[in-house]
Amino acid sequence: MRALFETTTAAAAAGATAGLPAGTWDATDAAVLAAANAVAGELNWRMGVRITEFGPDRLVATMPVAGNRQPYGLLHGGANGVLAETLGSFHAGMLAGPGRVAVGTELNCTHHLAATGGLVRGVCMPIHVGRTTMSFDIVISRDDGRRTCTARLSCLVREAPAG
């Protein structure tokens, strides 16, 4: 997250609106979205997760079904878990602000409907934003808008380790 804050601060200095903390983000700023995706991590890169919008009240990302299927040709339930954890943890880290980190402590996923192709879209919204804990609802839907998974993530927020 530190790299994201440094990158978005540089983008803000160059004219983008990205000061971060909460309340100052431009959820559609191309430089901010590029910075967010650049630091999303190895697993998200391998699974094709792309952040498309974020702000204090909402974080959105997509993930392809292709490459993330289980042996029966359906989107793997664990892929839904990865997308949900990514959205909630990333959102918590952004809301926590510079010098703080967030880690997921509990994830619950209810799978409603299969996805066999195209993209799934995850929308993360905060339920509770506190100083040391945060909780999020994540809704994952397929291309036709039908909900495939509902998830809830709890995060612990702490000071970032030195260095």
N, C-alpha and C positions, 0 to 999 in steps of 0.2 A: 504494500500500500504506500510505503514511503516514496517509492519511485513514481507512483501515480500522482501523489501530491506535488512532487518536484516537477513532473512533466506538465501537469495542469496549471501549476503556477507559472511556468514558462509560457504556456499557451495564453494565459491571461495577460501576461506582460506584452505578448505579441498582438493583443487586441481581442482575444477570445474571452468570453465570460466564463471563468472557471475557478474563481478564488477558493471554493470549498472552504469552509464547512457548510453544513446544511443551510438551505435557503438561498444560496448564491449560485447554484448550478444552472447551466443551460442544458437541459436534457437532450437537446438535438445538436449541440455544437460538435462539428466533425472532429476538431482537434482533441476535444475531451473524450469522445467516443473512441478515437484511435488510441489514445493513451490508456484508456480503461482496458481495451482489448489486448494491448501490448503487454500488460502485466497480469493477465488473467490466469496464467500458469500452464504447465505442461499438459495436464489432463484435459483441461478445457480446450486447448489447441488441438489435441488428438481427437477429441470428440466433436469438434467443429462448433463449439459454443461461441456465439457472437453477441456481445452486448449492443443493443440497438437504441436504448433510451435509458436515461436515469436521472433521477431527481430525488428530493427528500421524501416524496410520497409514493414513488413508484420506480421500479427497475424492471426493464424488459430485456429478454435475450431470446435468441433462436438457437435451435440445434437440429441438424439433419437426422432423419431416421436411418438413412443408409449409413452403414458402418457402425451402427449402434443397436443392431438387432440381436435378438436371442435366436436359438436354432430353429424356431418355428416361423421366423420371418417377421416377428412383431418387435416393436421397440422394447428393448430390455428394461425391466423395472428398475434396475440399478442405474440405468442412464437417466431415468426420471429423477432418481435420488441425487445424482451428480448435478443435474441442472438445478434442482431445488436448492441444494446446499451451496452451489456457486452463487446463485442469486441472493439468497439470504445472507450468507457470510460477507459477500462483497458489499451488499447494501448496508449491513451493520458496520463494516469497516469505514464506509464513506460517512455514515451518520456519526460515528464515534469521533471522527476528525483527526487531524495530524497528531502524531505522538501516541496514538492509541491503536490497539489491534483487537479484532473480534474473531472468535473461534466458535464453530458450531458445537453445541453440547447435546442436542436432542433433535432428531429428524423423524417425522412420521409422514409416510406417503400412502395414500389410498389410491389405487389404480382403478379407474372407472371403465375405460374403453381403450381398445388397441389402436395403435398407429402403425401403418405398414409402409408408408412412404412419405415423401415431401419433408417438410419441416415441422417441428413442434415449437410452440412459442410459450415461454414462461413469463408470467407477470407476478412480481413480488411487491407486496404492500405491507408496511409495518403495522403490527397490532399494538406493540408496546415498545417504546424507545426510552430506556432508562440510562443511568450513568454506568451501571455494571452489567445489566442484562437487557437484551432486546429479543423480541419475538416477531415472526413474519408469517403471513399467509402467502403461499405460492400456488398459482393456478397454471397448469400446463394444458395447452389445447393444441389440436392438430390444425392443419390448413383450413379445414371447413368450419373452424370455430368451435367444434365440439370438445368438451373437456375430457382429457384423458387421465389426469391425475390432479389430486388436491394434496398439498403438502403443508406442513407447519414446521418451522425451524426455530429453535431457541439458541441464542448466542450469548457467550460470556465476553465482556469487554474489559480489557485491562490496559495498563500503560505498556507501550512498546518496549521491548528489551533494548538496552543501550547498544549502540554500534550498528 
